[in-house]
Structures are given as structure tokens and as C-alpha cells.
């Protein structure tokens, strides 16, 4: 297996300050589709022996220089080796064409990160966890359903990307007619892209907000389009995914067998987040008729909105103490 050569930024270009408690380096690894993924590795200073490790990715349309890097660096400060990676087709990772998404390939990205950690001499291969934010929370749960090497999974402010693509927000488009109209538009767009010789971008977060816009649009703007979270490689901060980038999510539900996950899973969501129903329903489905419900947990953060769990918001909403205790319990 040959890794593709990637151009990796060496200077610190994150949306969060660099910690003096960890060592940071750039690493790459390859998934089973031959795509080379780029990652930032954070290792706690002054440690000996094999460490418990966590692979982090998300949100959907973000890059590792944003939320996932903050989570990874903070967990490294607390004693874990952590990698934050860009999924296939995005950020500094490989994969052509750019700005495509796949429920299969992106789940594989998490599993490839577990491969990388399992073979790293600094890591105890029996103490590996994963952490997915927003749309990658659903991917993390799907990976946990497939990969028995994963001993603990956290999904933070989770989106089920298959559900929202197939049914719309709040299941407002959950009908055969609505799905047919979407598929009709996608199939037409495919031909337009081929005729034009390029993929049309769907657009990222809006450039300006108005009073009549839904709160969650304003919430995303406050993160992706301001100094708080803007990054030049982030799809959400700029042109967004290809219009057809998420087409296959409409017909491939990723959480089908979540109630067969034997390892520990923690779902965290803000009480006031527009997306909270994803985690509530995912948790309910995960424990329904499950023999492995005792190590599953849903944690609701009072008053928090969706992006508060990206960077903490104004009230440091990310429960890092809980994350630390959860991983220490199940990666012991």
C-alpha cells in the first residue's frame, strides 16, 4: 500500500491556541480505498509506555484545524494520545474528486484511524476509542458497530446524515414524493456536472444572516463565518460540499445495527440544539432490545445549542471532565 504525497501545512493554523502540555506533529495514514488521510497527532508530554488513544473527526464539513483538533488536543492534555483527521476528499486529506461524502468511505476513515493507532508504538492497541462531532458522530457510531477494536465511542452534538438527507430537518420531508423529488434533482445535477466538466458546489454556511432566518442558520454562521471558527479549508466556512456530494446518504441508513454495539457509547448533546432529536432517537434505538445497554449513556447539556459543543461557546459547554472519566473507565 503506497501513500499519496500530500501537502501538509507545518505552521500552527488552528482556530484554537496551541497547548504547551502536549507535543504536536503531522501524520498520515491510508484507508482501505487507498486514500491517504492527513491528521494532527497530539501526545501528552512527559509520558512513558503505551498510551490509551482516541481518533477524532468532525463536524461534517469542518477540518481538523477546527473542532476536532480542539477535542484532540484537550484530551491529550488529559493523558490520551489523540489524532484529529480530515476525512477523505476534504481538508488536507487525499481523495478525488474533492468535496464528496460517503457513508461507507467516511466510516472507513475512522477504521483506518484505528488501524494507524493500533500499529503506533506509543499506543496500547487494546485501549482505543473514537470521537465524532456533528455528522461524524453518526459515522463514529457506525464505525463502532463495525469495528470491535473500538472500546469506547463518543458522539458529540450528533447528526444522523442519512436521516437528514432522506427525511429533511425534523423529518419534514419524510415521504416517498419528497425523496423522489430530491433524487430527480440529483440525477439531473449529475448530468449537468458532466456537461460542465466540474462539480457544482452547494454552498457553505450563508454569508450574511437576517432576522427571519432559523436560529440554527444563525448558530452555524456564528461559528463558521466569524473569527470564532472560520478556516480557509473548511467546506462550511466557504463553498460547501458538491451538490451531489451526499447523494448516497439518502438510501444507506448508517445506524441500522447500533443496538448490537457491545462497547461503550456516550452521546452528548445541547438541550437547546436544533439537532438534539438525533441523539435522543439514536440513544433510544441503540438500547432498544439490546443486550449491551448498560454501557450506553445520553448526556444532555442544559441550555447549550448545537455549536456550543464545537468549541464550548460562551459557557465552556463541552464536558471534558465527563469525556475524560468516560474514556478512562472504558479504556483502562
matplotlib code that plots the C-alpha trace (Angstrom):
import matplotlib.pyplot as plt

x = [0.0, 1.5, 0.6, -0.1, 2.1, 0.1, 1.0, 0.7, 0.8, 3.5, 2.7, 0.1, -3.1, -5.8, -8.8, -7.6, -4.4, -1.5, -1.1, 2.3, 1.3, 1.4, 3.6, 2.1, 3.0, 1.5, 0.9, -0.7, -2.3, -4.1, -7.7, -8.7, -9.7, -6.1, -6.9, -4.3, -5.6, -3.9, -4.1, -2.7, -1.3, -1.3, 0.8, 0.9, 4.4, 6.5, 4.7, 6.2, 4.8, 1.9, -1.0, -4.7, -5.6, -8.6, -9.3, -11.4, -13.2, -15.9, -18.1, -19.5, -17.9, -15.2, -11.5, -9.1, -7.9, -11.3, -13.4, -11.8, -8.4, -9.6, -11.1, -8.0, -5.5, -7.6, -7.8, -4.1, -3.7, -5.6, -3.3, -4.5, -2.7, -5.1, -5.3, -7.7, -8.0, -9.5, -12.0, -11.5, -12.0, -11.7, -9.1, -5.5, -6.5, -6.5, -9.3, -10.7, -13.0, -13.0, -15.9, -17.6, -19.0, -19.8, -21.4, -19.0, -15.8, -16.2, -16.9, -13.8, -11.8, -12.5, -11.5, -8.3, -7.5, -7.9, -5.5, -3.0, -3.3, -3.2, 0.2, 1.7, 4.4, 3.2, -0.4, -1.8, -3.9, -6.3, -7.2, -8.5, -11.6, -13.1, -14.9, -17.2, -18.6, -21.9, -22.2, -19.1, -20.9, -23.1, -20.1, -18.4, -21.4, -21.5, -17.7, -18.3, -20.9, -18.3, -15.0, -14.7, -11.3, -13.1, -13.6, -15.3, -17.1, -18.3, -20.8, -20.9, -23.8, -24.6, -26.2, -27.5, -26.6, -28.6, -31.7, -31.4, -30.7, -33.5, -36.1, -35.1, -34.8, -37.2, -38.4, -40.4, -39.7, -40.3, -42.3, -41.8, -42.8, -40.3, -37.5, -38.3, -38.1, -34.6, -33.5, -34.8, -32.8, -29.7, -29.8, -30.3, -27.4, -25.1, -25.6, -25.1, -21.8, -20.6, -21.6, -19.9, -16.8, -16.9, -19.0, -21.3, -20.9, -23.9, -22.7, -21.4, -22.9, -24.7, -22.6, -25.0, -27.8, -31.2, -33.8, -36.2, -33.6, -34.0, -31.9, -29.7, -28.6, -27.5, -25.8, -23.8, -22.9, -21.7, -19.1, -18.1, -18.2, -16.6, -13.2, -14.6, -14.3, -13.6, -10.9, -9.9, -10.0, -13.4, -16.2, -18.8, -16.8, -16.6, -18.2, -19.6, -20.0, -20.7, -24.4, -24.3, -21.8, -24.2, -26.4, -25.8, -26.8, -30.4, -30.6, -28.0, -29.0, -25.9, -27.3, -29.2, -27.4, -26.4, -28.2, -25.6, -22.7, -21.1, -18.6, -19.3, -21.0, -21.6, -23.9, -23.6, -26.0, -27.1, -30.6, -31.4, -29.7, -31.9, -30.3, -30.9, -33.5, -30.8, -29.0, -32.2, -33.5, -30.1, -29.8, -33.3, -32.6, -29.2, -30.6, -33.9, -33.8, -30.1, -28.2, -25.5, -27.4, -25.6, -22.6, -24.6, -25.3, -27.0, -25.8, -27.8, -26.1, -28.6, -29.0, -26.5, -27.0, -25.5, -22.2, -21.6, -20.3, -17.9, -15.7, -17.5, -19.4, -19.6, -20.1, -17.5, -20.2, -18.0, -18.0, -14.3, -14.3, -17.0, -15.1, -12.0, -13.8, -15.7, -12.6, -10.6, -13.3, -13.6, -10.0, -8.5]
y = [0.0, 3.3, 6.6, 9.5, 12.6, 15.3, 18.9, 19.5, 22.9, 23.0, 26.2, 26.4, 27.4, 26.2, 28.1, 27.4, 28.2, 25.7, 23.9, 23.7, 20.5, 18.3, 17.5, 18.1, 16.6, 15.9, 12.3, 10.4, 7.0, 5.2, 3.7, 0.6, 2.5, 3.7, 7.3, 9.0, 10.8, 13.8, 14.1, 16.1, 13.9, 15.2, 13.4, 14.3, 15.4, 13.5, 10.2, 6.7, 3.4, 2.7, 5.2, 5.0, 6.7, 8.5, 9.2, 12.4, 13.8, 16.3, 18.2, 17.4, 20.0, 21.1, 20.5, 19.2, 22.7, 23.5, 21.5, 18.0, 19.5, 21.2, 18.0, 16.0, 18.5, 18.8, 15.0, 14.8, 17.3, 14.8, 11.8, 10.4, 10.2, 11.7, 12.2, 14.6, 13.8, 15.3, 12.8, 11.6, 14.2, 17.2, 19.4, 18.2, 14.6, 12.9, 11.7, 12.8, 14.4, 16.8, 17.6, 14.3, 12.3, 8.6, 6.7, 3.8, 5.6, 8.0, 5.2, 3.5, 6.7, 6.1, 2.5, 3.5, 5.8, 2.8, 0.9, 3.7, 3.9, 0.1, -0.1, 3.0, 2.1, 4.8, 3.3, 0.4, -1.3, -2.6, 0.9, 2.8, 5.0, 7.3, 10.6, 12.0, 15.5, 16.5, 14.5, 12.5, 11.5, 9.3, 8.0, 7.1, 5.1, 3.3, 2.6, 1.3, -1.1, -2.5, -2.3, -4.4, -2.9, 0.3, 0.1, 3.5, 5.9, 9.5, 11.2, 14.9, 17.1, 14.3, 14.4, 11.3, 12.3, 9.6, 10.6, 14.3, 13.7, 11.2, 12.9, 16.6, 18.5, 17.3, 14.7, 17.3, 15.7, 12.1, 11.0, 9.0, 12.0, 14.3, 11.8, 11.2, 15.0, 15.0, 12.0, 13.6, 16.8, 14.9, 12.8, 15.9, 17.6, 14.7, 15.2, 19.0, 18.4, 16.1, 18.5, 21.4, 19.4, 20.3, 19.6, 22.4, 23.4, 23.5, 26.5, 26.5, 28.5, 31.7, 34.8, 37.1, 36.4, 38.1, 38.2, 35.9, 33.1, 30.0, 30.1, 27.1, 29.0, 31.9, 29.4, 28.0, 31.5, 32.5, 29.7, 29.1, 32.6, 34.6, 34.6, 32.2, 29.2, 30.3, 28.3, 28.7, 24.9, 24.3, 23.5, 25.0, 28.2, 28.5, 26.9, 23.8, 20.2, 19.4, 19.4, 15.7, 15.1, 13.5, 11.7, 8.2, 9.0, 9.0, 5.3, 3.9, 4.3, 4.1, 3.4, 0.2, -2.1, 0.3, -1.8, -4.6, -2.4, -4.1, -1.5, 1.7, 4.7, 8.2, 10.6, 14.3, 17.0, 20.5, 20.8, 23.8, 22.4, 22.1, 18.7, 17.2, 14.9, 13.0, 12.0, 11.3, 9.0, 7.4, 6.6, 5.1, 2.9, 1.9, 0.5, -0.9, -4.7, -4.5, -6.9, -4.3, -1.3, -0.9, 0.9, 3.3, 6.9, 10.0, 13.3, 16.5, 19.8, 22.3, 25.5, 24.5, 25.0, 22.9, 24.8, 25.2, 21.7, 22.7, 25.0, 25.4, 28.5, 31.3, 28.9, 26.2, 23.7, 20.8, 18.4, 17.5, 16.1, 13.7, 12.7, 12.1, 9.9, 8.0, 7.2, 6.3, 3.9, 2.1, 2.3, 1.0]
z = [0.0, -1.1, 0.4, -1.8, -1.3, 0.5, 1.0, 4.8, 6.5, 9.0, 10.8, 13.5, 11.7, 14.1, 15.4, 19.0, 20.8, 20.9, 24.2, 25.9, 27.6, 24.5, 21.5, 18.2, 14.8, 11.4, 10.4, 7.5, 7.1, 4.4, 4.3, 2.5, -0.6, -1.0, 0.1, 2.2, 5.2, 6.9, 10.7, 13.6, 16.4, 19.9, 22.5, 26.2, 27.3, 29.9, 29.5, 29.3, 28.0, 25.8, 26.0, 25.5, 22.2, 20.6, 17.0, 16.4, 13.4, 12.5, 12.2, 8.8, 6.5, 9.0, 9.1, 11.8, 12.5, 14.0, 16.5, 16.2, 16.8, 19.9, 21.3, 20.4, 22.0, 25.1, 25.5, 25.0, 27.9, 30.0, 29.2, 25.9, 22.6, 20.2, 16.4, 14.7, 11.0, 7.8, 6.2, 2.6, -0.1, 2.4, 4.1, 3.7, 3.1, -0.3, -2.5, -5.8, -6.7, -3.9, -1.5, -1.9, 1.1, 1.5, 4.4, 3.6, 2.9, 5.8, 8.2, 6.8, 7.6, 11.3, 11.0, 9.2, 12.0, 14.4, 12.1, 12.4, 16.2, 16.6, 14.9, 16.6, 19.1, 21.5, 21.7, 23.6, 20.8, 23.4, 24.6, 21.5, 21.4, 18.8, 18.9, 16.3, 16.2, 14.4, 11.2, 12.2, 15.4, 13.3, 11.4, 14.8, 15.9, 12.6, 12.9, 16.5, 15.1, 12.6, 14.4, 17.5, 18.2, 19.3, 23.1, 23.7, 21.4, 21.9, 19.6, 20.3, 19.0, 16.6, 13.2, 11.5, 8.0, 6.4, 8.2, 7.5, 3.8, 3.3, 5.6, 5.8, 9.1, 11.8, 9.3, 7.5, 4.1, 5.1, 2.2, -1.0, -3.0, -1.3, -1.7, -5.3, -6.0, -4.4, -6.4, -9.6, -8.9, -8.0, -11.2, -13.3, -11.5, -12.2, -16.0, -15.6, -13.8, -16.6, -19.3, -17.5, -16.6, -13.0, -9.9, -8.8, -5.1, -2.9, -0.9, 2.7, 5.5, 4.5, 4.0, 5.9, 8.3, 8.6, 11.4, 9.6, 9.3, 11.5, 14.7, 13.6, 10.5, 12.7, 15.0, 12.2, 10.9, 14.4, 14.2, 10.6, 9.3, 12.1, 13.8, 16.3, 13.9, 10.3, 8.5, 4.8, 4.2, 5.9, 3.4, 5.7, 6.0, 2.2, -0.8, 0.8, -0.5, -4.1, -4.7, -5.3, -2.6, -0.2, -2.6, -1.4, 2.2, 1.1, 0.8, 3.3, 6.9, 9.0, 12.4, 11.5, 13.8, 16.6, 19.2, 18.6, 19.7, 22.6, 23.5, 25.5, 23.8, 25.1, 23.3, 24.3, 23.1, 23.9, 25.3, 23.1, 19.9, 16.9, 16.3, 19.8, 18.4, 16.5, 19.7, 21.7, 19.0, 18.3, 22.0, 22.2, 19.2, 20.5, 23.7, 22.3, 22.5, 23.2, 25.4, 25.8, 27.1, 30.4, 28.9, 26.8, 28.0, 26.8, 28.4, 27.7, 28.4, 29.9, 27.8, 25.2, 21.4, 18.6, 18.1, 21.8, 21.6, 18.8, 20.9, 24.2, 23.2, 25.9, 28.8, 28.2, 27.4, 26.3, 29.3, 29.1, 32.6, 31.6, 28.4, 30.5, 33.0, 30.3, 28.3, 31.4, 32.6, 29.3, 28.0, 31.2]

ax = plt.figure().add_subplot(projection="3d")
ax.plot(x, y, z, "-o")
ax.set_aspect("equal")
plt.show()
